[in-house]
Amino acid sequence: MSANPAQTGDAASRARAILAEAVSRPVGEIPDDAAIGMLEGWDSLAHIRLIAGIEAALDRPLTTEEVIGVHALDKIAALLPG
């Protein structure tokens, strides 16, 4: 059984995997500058899936400020350890 990419690797790789799953796209299609409003599929429902994915990876709920700040791939990575 292979490891879940959202649980392994560096923060940037984990962030990309979480975002890819949330927007239902292959990891390789998530650009380094991915941001809400510019990435196809990143709509309100995908954003909820993204928040849930980040919370699962962190094993804790996000604060209101963290939820508001999740608008780009680099911001997601900044929330993740490593």
C-alpha positions, 0 to 999 in steps of 0.5 A: 500500500502506498503512502498518502501524498498529503501525509508524506513529503515536504510541505509544498508537495503535501500542499499540492497533493491536498489542493489537487484532491480538493479540485479533482485534478492531477497533482502535475496540473497544479502550478506553483502559483495556483490561487483561488480564482485562477485554478480551474475547479477551485470553486466554493465546494472545492474550497470546503474540501481543501479546508477539510483536507488541510485540517485532516493533514494537521489533525486539528481544525483551522482558525478563522484567520487560517481559513481566510488566509487559504487562497494560494498554494504557498499559503497552504504550504505555510500552514503545513509542517516541514 
